[in-house]
Amino acid sequence: MVAAILLTATMMAIGLATASYVDGQQAQSGDERVRESAFNVAEAALGAQVFQLSRAAWPTAANPLPTACSPSTSGTLTCPDAASLAESYKTLDYDYRSAPQCPRGGTPAPVWTTTVHDDSDGTPTGSQQHYNANKPDSTPQPKYDSNSNDKMWVKATGTARCKQRTIVTLVQREESAESLNFPSNVVTANWFEVTNNGNKVIIDTQGGAAQPHNVVVRCKPPRTPQDCQKFDPDKGQVSPNTTRVDATDPPLPGLQPAELAAFKARAQSLGTYYPAGTCPPSLTGLAVYVEDFTGCSGESANSATVPGHLYIARGTLSLGGNAGFYGLVYMGNLQGSSGIVVSLGGNAQITGAVAIDGLGGLSAGSSKANVVFDNAAFDDFKGTATATAGQAPNTWRELKPGS
């Protein structure tokens, strides 16, 4: 009897130990499955956030990114699409609502969150070579490319039944720019006039170039050959005098619609695109695109060493006083004006070139040359054909929980 009891007790002890071991192994296996589930959703959210950075305009001071993205903030162009992510993760592991309280207390986080911030190290041009995991998300960090180096840090956290995994990567933007060809005339318009009666140069067609460039007018109705070039050639007001009438020039003197779209895309990527109803705070920029300049005013912009390219789709431009613009001024004239589209007075000067679409014209006349040709106005005249954002090599890594 005693032997039987001892044997039974031994077998029960071994059985309970085995059951406990198996239960522990199953718990570890389940825990590992949930951890992998959290990792999968974090990785998916990271990829989705990188994809959104490729689709949306690159974040600038004018269009910063939100503080964070989650399923509740989905639906914007800058955040991942929650519905698309949810299609891949429908098991109970990802349903944080089924576990209202975590084992260690607290409410589970949303199934995924992403944050994006600049790689700036706090200086205008410096960058963080490594992600600073000790800097909490609550610490103010630029939500745009503040150092203009086309790089941003992306962090994604995935949650599966209270288990969290966090990964980060540096995203680098790459722009494929196409050079845009533009007629290298000093002035291209339907007509122009000089309102100064003095013996002085108002339009300098040569500037510092090796040879003078043309002033081309189309002279289409309502203008006639007699009033589409109003200046006194005997007073040297256009010097050297390279004016010519070319009625065969198309209504668009420069960019075709596809090229304009590429130029607009570049302005958007640089943060210098201004939609209708928005006046630009400045006309300075390598590529500035303004949908409607009506009611807006222009002042000095760019410099002799760094000229820019300005396209105003609708509206007129008037510069006076001592305003100076360096670069190419291109007026779309979508309002269909046959009157003055660009007006220069006082000591205002455009150093570069002026082009006006349609039937509009240029009016100039002051105490100095209002338009001075400069070849540099056509340098680096580009549009963005495609712009993509992808993970920079060797920057992906996983952070410790809670980082």
C-alpha positions in Angstrom: 0.0 0.0 0.0 2.7 2.4 1.0 4.7 1.7 -2.2 1.6 2.3 -4.3 0.9 5.6 -2.6 4.6 6.7 -3.1 4.5 5.6 -6.8 1.2 7.5 -7.4 2.5 10.6 -5.7 5.7 10.5 -7.8 3.7 10.1 -11.0 1.4 13.0 -10.0 4.4 15.2 -9.3 6.0 14.4 -12.6 2.7 14.9 -14.4 2.1 18.3 -12.7 5.7 19.4 -13.4 5.3 18.3 -17.1 1.9 20.1 -17.3 3.4 23.2 -15.7 6.4 23.1 -18.1 4.1 22.7 -21.1 1.9 25.5 -19.9 4.9 27.7 -19.5 6.1 26.9 -23.0 2.7 27.6 -24.4 2.6 30.9 -22.6 6.0 31.8 -24.0 4.9 30.8 -27.4 1.8 32.9 -27.2 3.8 35.8 -25.8 6.3 35.5 -28.7 3.4 35.4 -31.2 1.9 38.6 -29.7 5.4 40.3 -29.8 5.8 39.3 -33.4 2.3 40.6 -34.1 3.2 43.9 -32.5 6.4 44.0 -34.6 4.4 43.3 -37.8 2.0 46.1 -37.3 4.8 48.5 -36.4 6.7 47.6 -39.5 3.5 48.0 -41.6 2.8 51.4 -40.1 6.4 52.5 -40.7 6.1 51.5 -44.4 2.8 53.2 -44.8 4.1 56.5 -43.2 7.1 56.4 -45.6 4.8 55.9 -48.5 2.7 58.9 -47.4 5.8 61.1 -47.3 6.4 60.1 -50.9 2.8 61.1 -51.9 2.4 64.3 -50.0 4.4 67.6 -50.4 7.7 67.3 -48.6 7.1 68.9 -45.1 8.3 72.6 -44.9 7.7 75.4 -42.4 4.6 76.3 -44.4 3.1 72.8 -44.3 4.5 70.9 -41.2 3.4 67.4 -40.3 1.0 66.6 -37.5 2.3 65.8 -34.0 1.5 62.1 -34.5 -0.6 59.8 -36.6 -2.8 57.0 -35.3 -6.1 55.3 -36.4 -8.0 58.2 -35.1 -6.1 60.8 -37.2 -6.2 58.8 -40.4 -7.8 60.3 -43.5 -5.2 63.0 -44.1 -2.6 62.9 -46.9 0.2 63.0 -44.4 -0.9 60.0 -42.2 -1.2 56.3 -43.0 -4.6 55.0 -44.0 -6.1 53.2 -41.0 -8.5 51.2 -43.2 -5.8 49.8 -45.4 -3.7 48.8 -42.4 -6.7 47.2 -40.6 -7.4 44.9 -43.6 -4.2 43.1 -42.8 -4.6 42.9 -39.1 -8.0 41.6 -38.1 -7.2 39.0 -35.4 -7.8 39.5 -31.7 -4.1 40.1 -31.2 -4.6 43.5 -32.8 -7.9 44.4 -31.2 -6.8 46.4 -28.3 -10.4 47.1 -27.4 -10.8 43.4 -26.4 -8.3 44.0 -23.5 -9.5 47.2 -21.7 -6.8 46.9 -19.2 -3.2 45.8 -19.5 -1.7 43.3 -17.0 0.5 46.0 -15.5 -2.3 48.6 -15.4 -3.2 51.4 -17.8 -5.2 51.4 -21.0 -3.6 49.9 -24.2 -2.4 52.4 -26.8 -3.9 52.4 -30.3 -2.8 49.5 -32.4 -0.3 51.8 -34.2 1.2 55.3 -33.9 3.7 57.1 -36.1 5.7 60.3 -35.6 7.9 62.1 -38.0 10.4 64.8 -37.1 13.5 66.5 -38.7 17.0 65.1 -38.3 18.2 68.5 -37.2 20.6 68.7 -34.3 19.4 72.2 -33.4 21.7 74.1 -35.8 20.5 75.5 -39.2 22.3 72.9 -41.3 23.3 70.2 -38.8 21.8 66.7 -38.7 21.4 63.8 -36.2 23.4 60.9 -37.5 21.7 58.6 -35.1 18.2 58.6 -33.7 18.0 60.1 -30.2 15.9 57.6 -28.3 16.3 59.5 -25.1 14.4 62.5 -26.5 10.7 62.0 -25.7 8.1 62.8 -28.4 6.7 65.5 -26.1 10.0 67.5 -26.6 9.4 70.1 -29.3 11.1 68.9 -32.5 10.6 70.4 -36.0 7.9 68.6 -37.8 9.3 69.7 -41.1 12.7 69.6 -42.9 14.1 72.6 -41.0 17.7 72.1 -42.2 16.6 71.5 -45.8 18.7 68.4 -46.3 15.8 66.2 -47.5 15.9 63.8 -44.5 13.4 63.1 -41.7 13.2 60.5 -38.9 10.1 58.3 -38.9 9.2 56.3 -35.8 6.4 53.7 -35.7 5.0 51.8 -32.7 2.8 48.7 -33.0 0.6 47.3 -30.2 -0.8 43.8 -29.9 -2.7 43.0 -26.7 -0.6 45.4 -24.7 2.7 44.3 -26.2 4.6 47.1 -28.0 7.4 47.2 -30.5 8.9 50.4 -31.8 11.1 50.9 -34.9 12.7 53.9 -36.5 14.3 54.7 -39.8 15.7 57.8 -41.5 13.8 58.7 -44.6 15.6 60.5 -47.5 13.8 62.3 -50.2 15.2 62.1 -53.7 14.1 64.5 -56.4 14.3 63.8 -60.1 14.4 67.2 -61.7 14.0 68.0 -65.4 15.6 71.0 -67.0 13.1 73.4 -68.5 13.8 75.2 -71.7 12.8 78.8 -71.9 13.3 81.5 -74.6 16.2 83.6 -73.5 14.6 86.9 -74.5 14.9 89.9 -72.3 11.2 90.5 -72.7 8.5 88.3 -74.3 5.0 89.8 -74.4 2.2 90.9 -76.7 3.3 94.5 -76.3 5.5 96.9 -74.2 5.8 100.6 -73.5 8.4 103.0 -72.1 6.7 105.8 -70.1 9.9 107.8 -69.6 10.7 110.5 -72.2 14.3 110.9 -71.3 17.5 109.9 -73.0 18.3 106.9 -70.9 18.3 103.1 -71.0 15.1 101.6 -69.6 15.5 98.1 -71.0 19.1 96.9 -71.1 19.1 93.9 -73.5 22.7 92.9 -72.8 23.6 93.4 -69.2 26.7 91.5 -68.5 26.1 89.0 -71.3 28.5 88.5 -74.3 25.8 89.7 -76.7 22.4 91.4 -76.5 19.2 89.4 -76.4 15.8 90.1 -78.0 12.7 92.0 -76.9 10.0 90.0 -78.7 6.4 91.3 -79.0 3.5 89.4 -80.7 1.5 92.5 -81.6 -1.8 90.6 -81.7 -5.2 92.4 -81.5 -6.3 94.6 -79.9 -2.7 95.9 -80.3 -1.5 97.1 -83.7 2.1 97.3 -85.1 2.0 101.0 -84.3 1.3 100.7 -80.6 2.8 97.4 -79.5 6.3 98.9 -79.2 6.0 102.3 -77.5 9.5 103.7 -77.0 11.9 106.2 -78.6 14.7 104.3 -80.3 16.6 107.6 -80.9 16.9 108.1 -77.1 18.5 104.7 -76.5 15.6 103.6 -74.3 16.1 100.0 -75.4 19.8 99.4 -75.7 21.0 97.7 -77.8 17.8 97.9 -79.7 16.9 94.2 -80.4 13.1 94.7 -80.6 11.3 92.5 -83.1 7.7 91.6 -83.9 7.0 87.8 -84.2 3.4 87.1 -84.6 4.1 83.4 -85.0 5.2 83.1 -81.4 2.5 80.9 -79.6 0.3 82.4 -76.9 2.5 80.5 -74.4 6.0 82.1 -74.8 7.7 79.6 -72.5 6.4 76.5 -70.6 3.9 74.0 -71.9 1.2 72.6 -69.5 3.3 69.5 -68.6 6.3 71.7 -67.9 4.3 74.0 -65.8 3.0 71.1 -63.8 6.6 70.0 -63.2 7.6 73.5 -62.1 4.6 73.6 -59.8 5.6 70.3 -58.3 9.1 71.7 -57.6 7.7 74.8 -55.9 5.5 72.6 -53.7 8.5 70.5 -52.7 10.4 73.6 -51.8 7.4 75.1 -49.8 7.1 78.0 -52.2 3.8 77.1 -53.8 0.9 79.5 -52.9 -2.7 78.4 -53.7 -5.5 80.9 -54.7 -6.4 83.2 -51.8 -2.9 83.1 -50.3 -0.5 86.0 -50.8 3.1 84.9 -50.6 5.0 86.6 -47.8 8.0 86.9 -50.2 8.8 86.3 -53.8 12.2 84.9 -52.9 12.9 81.3 -53.9 14.4 79.1 -56.6 10.9 78.2 -57.8 7.9 80.3 -56.6 4.5 79.4 -58.0 1.5 81.7 -57.2 -1.9 80.7 -58.3 -3.5 84.2 -57.9 -1.6 87.4 -57.1 -4.7 89.6 -57.1 -4.6 91.9 -54.1 -1.0 90.9 -53.3 2.1 93.1 -53.4 5.7 92.5 -54.5 8.9 93.6 -53.0 12.6 92.9 -53.5 13.4 89.2 -53.9 16.5 87.0 -54.5 20.0 88.2 -55.2 22.5 88.6 -58.0 24.3 85.4 -56.9 21.1 83.4 -56.2 18.4 84.4 -58.7 15.0 82.7 -58.7 12.1 81.8 -60.9 8.7 83.3 -60.4 5.5 82.1 -62.0 2.2 84.0 -61.4 -0.7 82.2 -63.0 -3.3 84.9 -62.5 -3.0 88.6 -61.6 -0.6 91.5 -62.2 2.8 92.5 -60.8 3.7 96.0 -59.9 7.2 96.9 -58.5 8.1 100.4 -57.5 10.4 102.3 -55.2 13.8 100.6 -54.9 12.4 97.1 -55.3 14.7 94.7 -57.1 13.9 91.2 -58.4 16.7 88.9 -59.6 15.6 86.1 -61.9 12.9 85.2 -64.4 9.4 86.7 -64.0 6.8 84.7 -65.9 3.2 85.9 -65.9 0.5 83.3 -66.9 -2.1 86.1 -67.4 -4.9 83.6 -67.0 -7.3 86.5 -66.3 -7.0 87.2 -70.0 -5.8 90.8 -69.7 -4.8 92.8 -72.7 -3.6 95.7 -70.5 -0.6 96.1 -68.2 0.4 92.8 -66.6 3.9 93.9 -65.3 4.4 97.5 -64.2 7.8 98.9 -63.2 8.3 102.4 -61.8 10.5 104.4 -59.5 13.9 102.7 -59.2 12.5 99.2 -59.4 14.5 96.8 -61.5 14.2 93.2 -62.8 17.6 91.7 -63.4 17.0 88.7 -65.6 14.0 88.4 -67.9 10.2 89.0 -68.2 7.7 86.9 -70.0 4.0 87.5 -70.3 1.4 85.1 -71.7 -1.5 86.1 -73.9 -2.3 89.6 -74.9 -0.8 91.4 -71.8 2.1 93.8 -71.8 4.9 95.4 -69.9 5.0 99.1 -68.8 8.4 100.5 -67.7 9.8 103.9 -67.1 11.8 105.4 -64.3 15.1 107.1 -63.4 17.1 103.9 -64.1 17.0 100.8 -66.2 13.9 98.8 -65.2 14.8 95.6 -67.0 18.4 94.3 -67.3 19.1 91.0 -69.0 21.0 88.4 -67.0 21.8 84.9 -68.3 21.8 83.7 -64.7 18.0 84.0 -64.7 17.8 80.8 -66.8 20.3 78.8 -64.7 18.9 75.9 -62.7 15.5 76.4 -64.2 14.0 73.1 -63.4 10.8 71.3 -62.6 10.3 68.2 -60.4 9.4 65.3 -62.7 9.2 62.8 -59.8 10.0 63.0 -56.1 10.2 59.9 -53.9 11.0 59.2 -50.3 12.6 56.0 -49.1 14.5 54.5 -46.2 18.1 55.6 -46.0 20.5 52.6 -45.9 21.7 51.3 -42.5 19.3 53.6 -40.5 16.6 51.1 -39.6 16.6 49.8 -36.0 14.4 48.7 -33.1 14.1 50.8 -30.0 13.7 49.5 -26.4 10.1 49.4 -25.2 9.0 52.8 -23.9 11.7 54.8 -26.0 
